[in-house]
Amino acid sequence: MLATKILIHPSVSDFLEELPTAVHYHLSPSAESYFSRYGENMQYTFFKRSKSPRTTWYIFFIKQDERILVKYITNNHKEGQYIR
């Protein structure tokens, strides 16, 4: 089987390093229903890049013990209407 190479933009990897100390939010019941395909008991945080101030990126994750598992990343242009 061939390995898949994953590339992460430097601005995203910088934010992922800050994820443990970023403010975490719980999903509303309607958002929980919409995003349930990615897991249960998820939390999310968001960030903006200075080069694209009209775009908000949302990172969905679960916390287990001292670990954070990123389950999904999206932005306000794609699925923002389901988040807030």
C-alpha distance (Angstrom), angle and dihedral (degrees) to the residues before:
residue distance angle dihedral
M1 . . .
L2 3.81 . .
A3 3.78 118.4 .
T4 3.79 117.8 -120.5
K5 3.78 115.5 -129.5
I6 3.79 115.3 -140.1
L7 3.79 118.9 -155.7
I8 3.79 120.2 -162.9
H9 3.79 122.5 -167.7
P10 3.84 111.4 -118.0
S11 3.81 92.6 -119.1
V12 3.81 90.0 55.2
S13 3.79 93.7 46.6
D14 3.82 89.0 50.1
F15 3.77 90.2 54.3
L16 3.80 93.1 45.4
E17 3.80 87.8 57.5
E18 3.81 88.1 55.5
L19 3.81 93.2 46.7
P20 3.84 96.1 98.5
T21 3.83 91.4 58.7
A22 3.82 98.6 35.7
V23 3.79 120.6 104.6
H24 3.81 109.6 -89.3
Y25 3.80 123.1 -149.1
H26 3.78 131.4 -162.2
L27 3.78 119.2 -129.5
S28 3.79 120.8 -108.3
P29 3.82 114.8 -116.4
S30 3.82 92.1 -102.2
A31 3.82 92.2 48.2
E32 3.80 89.8 46.4
S33 3.78 89.3 55.6
Y34 3.81 93.3 48.5
F35 3.82 95.9 46.1
S36 3.83 96.2 38.8
R37 3.81 90.0 106.9
Y38 3.83 86.9 73.8
G39 3.79 96.5 50.8
E40 3.77 145.8 -71.3
N41 3.79 131.2 -82.4
M42 3.78 91.6 22.0
Q43 3.75 125.5 166.2
Y44 3.77 127.9 -162.8
T45 3.76 143.1 -156.2
F46 3.77 131.0 -172.5
F47 3.78 141.1 -147.6
K48 3.78 141.4 -177.8
R49 3.76 129.3 -144.2
S50 3.79 117.2 -134.7
K51 3.81 90.7 -131.2
S52 3.80 92.1 59.6
P53 3.82 108.1 30.1
R54 3.81 93.0 168.6
T55 3.80 92.2 62.5
T56 3.79 122.4 79.0
W57 3.79 116.9 -167.3
Y58 3.80 119.5 -150.1
I59 3.79 123.1 -157.4
F60 3.81 117.2 -162.3
F61 3.78 118.5 -160.6
I62 3.77 146.8 153.4
K63 3.79 125.2 -129.4
Q64 3.78 120.5 -141.6
D65 3.77 118.5 175.3
E66 3.81 104.6 -48.9
R67 3.81 94.7 -22.2
I68 3.78 132.1 95.8
L69 3.79 119.1 -157.2
V70 3.80 114.9 -163.2
K71 3.80 108.1 -141.1
Y72 3.80 103.5 174.4
I73 3.81 142.6 0.0
T74 3.80 123.5 -159.9
N75 3.79 140.2 148.5
N76 3.78 139.6 -127.6
H77 3.80 92.7 -101.4
K78 3.79 92.1 59.5
E79 3.82 107.7 33.5
G80 3.79 108.1 -8.9
Q81 3.80 92.7 118.9
Y82 3.82 89.7 68.0
I83 3.80 96.6 52.4
R84 3.80 108.2 62.1
